[in-house]
């Protein structure tokens, strides 16, 4: 391996992808080279609120997908809500407020008697 000179896709400036960074990428299983310089990577991360895993400041080339949400009706209050799974109809589904209140009233644990799978 040797240092590689790359061009940033945002600012078009050249930056060096060092052997150490390449080894880090390989160790993490990343297959794509970074497409942004360190400054643009930091700015991009800050514009996203700094959330998510960035591989120690290096872009893995993987963009996190938005979680697919499904419509449901809360079994407790009847409010229309969205949940991160496809409701099957055989278990109650709760809005986030009712789910939180049920969870806190159960001492933080789930005791729905449904084999350990939490329902929202």
Residue frames as qw, qx, qy, qz and C-alpha x, y, z in Angstrom:
[[0.000, 0.888, 0.459, 0.000, 0.00, 0.00, 0.00],
 [0.394, 0.019, -0.010, 0.919, 1.00, 3.59, -0.54],
 [0.116, 0.524, 0.322, -0.780, -0.55, 7.02, 0.04],
 [0.302, 0.502, 0.677, 0.446, -3.19, 7.96, -2.54],
 [0.037, 0.214, 0.041, -0.975, -4.08, 11.45, -3.68],
 [0.125, 0.555, 0.816, 0.098, -7.85, 11.85, -4.08],
 [0.052, -0.254, -0.162, -0.952, -10.14, 14.72, -5.10],
 [0.168, 0.291, 0.678, -0.654, -12.91, 15.85, -2.77],
 [0.119, 0.493, 0.770, 0.388, -16.36, 15.56, -4.34],
 [0.110, -0.863, -0.446, 0.212, -17.57, 18.70, -2.50],
 [0.120, -0.903, 0.114, 0.396, -14.72, 21.21, -2.77],
 [0.798, 0.590, -0.073, 0.104, -12.67, 19.52, -5.55],
 [0.098, -0.833, 0.532, -0.118, -9.51, 19.99, -3.49],
 [0.730, 0.234, -0.634, 0.102, -6.90, 17.22, -3.43],
 [0.564, -0.630, 0.413, -0.338, -6.31, 15.33, -0.19],
 [0.307, 0.403, -0.861, 0.036, -4.12, 12.40, 0.79],
 [0.913, -0.249, -0.057, -0.317, -5.62, 9.04, 1.75],
 [0.069, -0.687, 0.711, -0.137, -2.70, 7.78, 3.84],
 [0.505, 0.135, -0.852, -0.009, -1.53, 4.21, 4.25],
 [0.020, 0.027, 0.775, -0.631, -2.65, 4.38, 7.89],
 [0.542, 0.213, 0.182, -0.792, -6.15, 5.44, 6.85],
 [0.656, 0.245, -0.580, -0.416, -6.24, 2.70, 4.22],
 [0.315, 0.085, -0.910, 0.258, -5.27, 0.12, 6.84],
 [0.268, 0.122, 0.575, -0.763, -7.98, 1.46, 9.16],
 [0.644, 0.247, -0.161, -0.706, -10.56, 1.21, 6.36],
 [0.583, 0.200, -0.770, -0.166, -9.47, -2.36, 5.58],
 [0.100, 0.036, -0.859, 0.501, -9.62, -3.34, 9.27],
 [0.403, 0.230, 0.429, -0.775, -13.18, -1.99, 9.51],
 [0.455, 0.316, 0.822, 0.133, -14.19, -3.77, 6.31],
 [0.316, 0.780, 0.103, -0.531, -14.83, -0.55, 4.39],
 [0.702, 0.221, 0.536, 0.415, -14.48, -1.10, 0.66],
 [0.325, 0.862, 0.242, 0.305, -14.97, 2.46, -0.62],
 [0.482, 0.047, -0.168, 0.859, -12.34, 5.15, -0.50],
 [0.034, -0.658, -0.414, 0.628, -13.36, 8.46, 1.09],
 [0.373, 0.625, 0.478, 0.492, -15.00, 10.84, -1.36],
 [0.108, -0.957, -0.085, -0.255, -14.61, 13.96, 0.81],
 [0.389, 0.464, -0.488, 0.629, -11.56, 15.66, 2.30],
 [0.379, -0.277, -0.721, 0.509, -11.35, 15.68, 6.12],
 [0.072, 0.137, 0.203, -0.967, -12.71, 19.25, 6.29],
 [0.509, -0.045, -0.391, -0.766, -15.74, 18.49, 4.11],
 [0.534, -0.212, -0.818, 0.019, -16.35, 15.21, 6.00],
 [0.207, -0.252, -0.597, 0.733, -16.44, 17.18, 9.26],
 [0.266, 0.113, -0.028, -0.957, -18.76, 19.82, 7.76],
 [0.551, -0.109, -0.651, -0.511, -21.06, 17.11, 6.35],
 [0.452, -0.255, -0.803, 0.292, -21.19, 15.35, 9.71],
 [0.047, -0.223, -0.404, 0.886, -21.95, 18.63, 11.51],
 [0.384, 0.025, -0.271, -0.883, -24.75, 19.45, 9.05],
 [0.615, -0.201, -0.709, -0.279, -26.35, 16.08, 9.88],
 [0.624, -0.674, 0.042, -0.393, -26.24, 16.90, 13.58],
 [0.008, -0.606, 0.760, -0.232, -23.12, 14.85, 14.23],
 [0.807, -0.142, 0.430, -0.379, -25.17, 11.69, 14.67],
 [0.942, 0.318, -0.065, -0.090, -24.44, 8.22, 13.48],
 [0.769, -0.379, 0.359, 0.369, -21.24, 6.25, 13.20],
 [0.443, 0.864, -0.182, -0.155, -18.65, 7.78, 10.95],
 [0.930, 0.163, -0.105, 0.311, -15.79, 5.33, 11.41],
 [0.614, -0.466, -0.032, 0.636, -13.62, 7.66, 13.48],
 [0.041, 0.751, -0.092, -0.653, -14.16, 10.62, 11.17],
 [0.040, -0.255, 0.755, 0.602, -13.75, 8.70, 7.93],
 [0.707, 0.253, 0.013, -0.661, -16.66, 8.20, 5.57],
 [0.536, -0.100, 0.836, 0.058, -17.32, 4.54, 4.86],
 [0.180, 0.079, -0.665, -0.721, -19.28, 5.31, 1.73],
 [0.185, -0.421, -0.887, -0.030, -22.35, 3.89, 3.46],
 [0.245, -0.261, 0.038, -0.933, -25.29, 6.21, 3.87],
 [0.147, 0.194, 0.861, -0.446, -27.81, 5.30, 6.53],
 [0.177, -0.401, -0.682, -0.586, -31.28, 4.76, 5.11],
 [0.426, -0.253, 0.220, -0.840, -34.25, 6.43, 6.67],
 [0.185, 0.072, 0.947, -0.254, -36.16, 3.88, 8.74],
 [0.315, -0.275, -0.641, -0.643, -39.36, 2.79, 7.03],
 [0.249, 0.052, 0.612, -0.749, -42.38, 3.59, 9.18],
 [0.184, -0.314, -0.861, -0.357, -45.80, 1.97, 9.03],
 [0.400, -0.365, 0.008, -0.840, -49.20, 3.43, 9.97],
 [0.368, -0.237, -0.878, 0.194, -50.98, 2.00, 13.01],
 [0.438, -0.653, -0.141, -0.602, -53.68, 2.84, 15.54],
 [0.012, 0.367, -0.733, 0.572, -52.69, 2.87, 19.22],
 [0.497, -0.300, -0.809, -0.097, -54.42, 0.04, 21.13],
 [0.300, -0.374, -0.606, 0.635, -54.59, 2.18, 24.28],
 [0.050, 0.506, 0.210, -0.835, -55.62, 5.71, 23.19],
 [0.557, 0.617, 0.556, -0.019, -56.82, 5.12, 19.61],
 [0.075, 0.853, -0.207, -0.473, -54.50, 7.75, 18.15],
 [0.826, 0.548, -0.041, 0.123, -53.08, 7.31, 14.63],
 [0.446, -0.751, 0.430, 0.228, -49.35, 6.68, 14.89],
 [0.675, 0.592, -0.439, -0.036, -46.32, 5.43, 12.97],
 [0.785, -0.478, 0.393, 0.015, -44.24, 2.43, 14.05],
 [0.106, 0.682, -0.662, -0.293, -40.91, 1.05, 12.74],
 [0.197, -0.067, 0.973, 0.101, -42.35, -2.40, 11.94],
 [0.442, -0.131, -0.568, -0.682, -45.25, -3.83, 9.95],
 [0.514, -0.148, 0.567, -0.626, -48.04, -4.49, 12.47],
 [0.120, 0.018, -0.964, -0.238, -49.27, -8.07, 12.12],
 [0.556, -0.315, -0.280, -0.716, -52.64, -7.48, 13.80],
 [0.769, -0.286, -0.571, -0.002, -52.19, -10.22, 16.41],
 [0.532, -0.300, -0.417, 0.673, -50.47, -8.00, 19.01],
 [0.046, -0.942, -0.295, 0.155, -51.39, -4.58, 20.38],
 [0.525, 0.350, 0.049, 0.775, -49.51, -1.61, 18.97],
 [0.299, -0.807, -0.338, 0.380, -48.96, 1.56, 21.03],
 [0.283, 0.895, -0.044, 0.341, -48.08, 5.15, 20.17],
 [0.517, 0.344, -0.488, 0.613, -44.80, 6.35, 21.67],
 [0.294, -0.484, 0.314, -0.762, -46.56, 8.14, 24.56],
 [0.877, -0.264, 0.025, -0.401, -48.61, 5.10, 25.59],
 [0.873, 0.182, -0.386, 0.235, -45.66, 2.76, 25.06],
 [0.267, 0.450, -0.484, 0.702, -43.51, 4.96, 27.33],
 [0.509, -0.427, 0.280, -0.693, -46.19, 5.18, 30.03],
 [0.964, -0.105, -0.146, -0.198, -46.75, 1.41, 29.95],
 [0.733, 0.305, -0.446, 0.414, -43.03, 0.81, 30.13],
 [0.046, 0.459, -0.473, 0.751, -42.49, 3.17, 33.08],
 [0.701, -0.351, 0.160, -0.600, -45.50, 1.74, 34.95],
 [0.981, -0.007, -0.196, -0.015, -43.95, -1.73, 34.58],
 [0.647, -0.676, 0.250, 0.249, -40.76, -0.63, 36.32],
 [0.037, 0.732, -0.542, -0.412, -38.83, -0.16, 33.10],
 [0.225, -0.142, 0.933, 0.242, -39.25, -3.72, 31.90],
 [0.547, 0.058, -0.427, -0.717, -41.72, -5.13, 29.43],
 [0.278, -0.014, 0.905, -0.321, -44.23, -7.53, 30.89],
 [0.583, 0.232, -0.200, -0.753, -46.60, -8.00, 28.01],
 [0.698, -0.051, 0.689, -0.190, -46.36, -11.79, 28.22],
 [0.746, 0.616, -0.010, -0.253, -45.67, -12.07, 24.51],
 [0.941, 0.088, 0.114, 0.305, -42.43, -14.01, 24.51],
 [0.556, -0.451, 0.133, 0.686, -40.06, -11.07, 24.79],
 [0.323, 0.349, 0.428, 0.769, -40.92, -9.21, 21.57],
 [0.012, -0.436, -0.330, 0.837, -41.80, -5.64, 22.42],
 [0.224, 0.663, 0.622, 0.350, -44.83, -4.07, 20.79],
 [0.130, -0.017, -0.060, 0.990, -45.00, -0.35, 20.19]]
